[in-house]
């Protein structure tokens, strides 16, 4: 599985989480590293104002892990989330 495909899936899965605000409608920035049986993902995103950031990051990790697993059968061993800004929708 290509790293760019896994990164795209991860970005889309993260953007589906309430409280994640995309840049002009785009998905969060994602970078994936893929090994034969697992993947790691680094995400950079913008959070909606008033969102509990700890809860948001937990939901994003869960959504990304499940989304990548469902579409690729790869186990996600690590999802690193960086919130770079907070703004309204």
Secondary structure, 3 states (H helix, E strand, C coil): CCHHHHHHHHHHHHHCCCCEECHHHCCCEEEEEECCCEEEEEEEEEEECCCCHHHHHHHHHHHHHHHHHHHHCCEEEEEEEEEEEEECC
